[in-house]
Amino acid sequence: MDIKEYLLKLKAESQNIFNQSLAFQDDLGKAHHFSACIYEFADNINDQSEKDILIAVSSQLEAATLNACFGMYRQAFASLRLSLEMGLGAVHFSIHKLELQEWIDGRADIKWASLIDENNGILSVRFAKAFFPEFSKDILSYRKKTSSMYRKLSEFVHGNNETWGEKSLKLSYDDKLLKFYFEKVVEVSEVILYVLSCRYLKSFSKKAVESLEFIPEEMNHLSYIRDFFGGPSV
């Protein structure tokens, strides 16, 4: 089989996987919705560098979902982990401008340990009290959930043995992995929106807040979010 024939065969197989993936229409719609939410949130941030990172996060989430639809699950999880790192990184950089410039210049990396540091990270009580004190009651539970999520995504990035099932050795449709992807893309997006809300909501104008209708919809379980948007507290 020559290379052209081989690649055409892969193309046909990937198209078949894509067609099967379209059965998850509701999940696909939800994944796209969250990507759009992050993009819309970013549009209200004044700092262009922070905004650009979050726009890249939105794009990366779309790329992750596309990879998943074509059966490239490992690549999808890698893109999803990158989205999580960059989404939280944008918030971290918003209060560490020197690190932001070093990252832009390629002289520094996003350090996961710094992002989730229990005492000084962006999922710490200290952080919440500085920008939206009411978030402090839940922020450590979100930190724990985020750490667990990151470890799970990292298993696919680092190629842990248990992620090399029979199906993962070739291009093939795997509905279990696709379902797992859709679970994780929602979790990643929710954490990013949670941290963004903690950091920025109280600094936004009334007009900007009113444009973020999706925040009280997605975080309706949090009483302080309902209160902030003028909804019922119970």
Order of alpha helices (4+ residues) and beta strands (2+ residues): alpha-alpha-alpha-alpha-alpha-alpha-alpha-alpha-alpha-alpha-alpha-alpha
